């Protein structure tokens, strides 16, 4: 008689390994709206790790739009958009987003992760090639893994290395049918920008498609927060898929892609995450439309987040902190090993600052950091308190 196997014991063992190596996530509970000052685990703290860059999640126009649409259309759509859940408000959101993005067409997904996981595998198959920045987001990586295409990696933000990879791809026998270059727009761990103009130029020379994940760029970059494609003065003829999410600067939830009419038609017919998942709730769709309204009519939000970013990063640099290659309101405080990052996070937490350690595998083992994210409503007084906490922790841990 064989010994019975415990099918779940390894789950606990693996978790304990993560704890031992300081690689586990310790979840905290947000007990108030996501604002610059909020309540977490029963403690009032300054929020410094939210994606809510423009603080739109609590904007009165978004809240009211959610309530009114819910009253009018109900709490849910009742089906996938591909069947009977394609409501007027979803189509209106697609139209409004395309106009905002200066693109021929847009299509919304339930989340940004689902956009990448649903569309990317359909763009390439056997005999095709994906070329990806080495630090691309996990949702891009998972999307590529779901395809049967060949894969190639180019060094982070290195246009010369991308050109080398593309030249080698041209020599492949038999020739590749389709080639797509994939890149984050704003890299979420470091806050640096993809060299999108150079990428688009190289892609054009080789007849390749360009797919940019602009989750952390829209609402922050470009005229009125229109994103990285607008920031670089490019169009949907040069960047063929501009993917994004409503869960960051837009303050809501949901993903989307913008580009040509052919892209939209292809995407909703081929993306299984879109075809086989329940539609975005009407209230959420209405809130996303309201967020676009706010960005078009209240430009001060975008301006203010950049002012706060400059104030905060200058203070950290003057103190001697390593803030990496940040170019956006994502400002990392590099610590090295995971334990030191966790120790710094715990120190500033005790001082009333909420910012989480980012450790392996989200970053390499020697690149652990505290990732701070600035928002529109942060006051200089709040940022000064955060700077004071980082100063104390940095000195204690020999970071400055």
Buried (B, 14 or more C-beta within 10 A) or exposed (E): EEEEEEEEEEEEEEEEEEEEEBBBEEEBEBEEEBBBBBBBEEEEBBBBBBBBBBBBBBBEBBBEBBEBBBEEBEEBBBEBBBEEBBBEBBEBBBEBBBEBBBBBBBBBBBBBBBBBBBBBBBBBEEBBBBBBBEBBBEBBBBBBEBBEBBBBBBBBBBBEBBBBBBEEBEEEEEEBEBBBBBBBBBBBBBBBBBBBBBBBBBBEEBEBBBBBBBBBBBBBBBEBBBBBBBBBEBBBEBBBBBBBBBBBBBBBBBBBBBBBEEBBEBBBEBBBBBBEBBBBBBBBBBBBBBBBBBBBEBEEBBEBBBBBBEBBBEBBEEBEBBBBEBBBBBBBBBBBBBBBBBBBBEBBBEBBBBBBBBBBEBBEEEBBBBBBBBBBBBEEEBBEBBBBBBBBBBEEBEBB
